[in-house]
């Protein structure tokens, strides 16, 4: 993994030639694919709907969730990573 304190973390390879930005794009696409595929199956979709309603008090469609996933910035991902590593 790359050091968090690196002044240019987006250009630092984390695995051979993969940069943070490339990895973030990969993870976003994987996450969106999972969310969108879950929307195709009624059982899974209702489980997701119930989980969202219980946890957040509202429901977002798979398309809305995909847009929210696209809006995650590299800085936000690094902050979450830093918080999860420090605990």
N, C-alpha and C positions, 0 to 999 in steps of 0.2 A: 504494500500500500504506500501511498505518498504521504509525506509529512504535512500536517495541517498548517503549520506555520510558513510553508513555502509561499513566497510572494507571488508566484504565478502558478497556482495549482491547476489551472485548466490546461496548461501546456505540459504538465508533468506526466509522463507515462506511468500508469498504475500497473499494467500488465503488458510487458514488452512494448509495443508501439501504440497502445490504446490510451488516449488522454481522458481526463475527467469528463470533458464535454462529450466525447464519443460514447463513453460508458453511460453517462446520464441519458443520452438519446436512446441507447439500447434498452436501458431499464424502463424508461418512459414507454417505449413501444411494447415491451413485454407486459407491463402493467395494463396498458390500454387494451391490448389483445385479450388479456384475462377478463377485464371488466366487460368488454363487448361480447365475448363468447359466453360469459355468464348470463348476459341478457337474452341470449338465444334459447336458453333452457328455462322453462317456466318454473320448475322446482327451485333451481338456483336463484333465479330472479326474485322469487318470493322470499327466499331466505335472506337475500341481500336487502330487499325492501324492508323486511322486519328488523334486521340488524340496524339499518340506518334509522328507522323510525324510533327504535328503542334507544339508540345511542345519541342521536342528534335531534330527534323530535321532528324530522322532516325527511323527505325522500328526494334523491336526485336521479334522473334517468341515466342510463349508461352513456348516452351521448354527452350529457352535462358533465359526468365524471371524467370522460375522456378529455373534454376541454379543460377541466381543472387540472388534470395530470399534465397536459401540455403547458400549463402556466407555471409549473414548478421551475424555479430558477436554480442554477448551479449553486448560487450562494445559499439558498434555502436548504438544498440537499446537503451542502457542507456543514451547515449549522446543525442539522439533525444528526448527521454522522458524528460530529464533534460531541454532541450531547449524549449520544448512545455509547460512544467509546469512553467518555469520561465517567460514566456511572458504573 
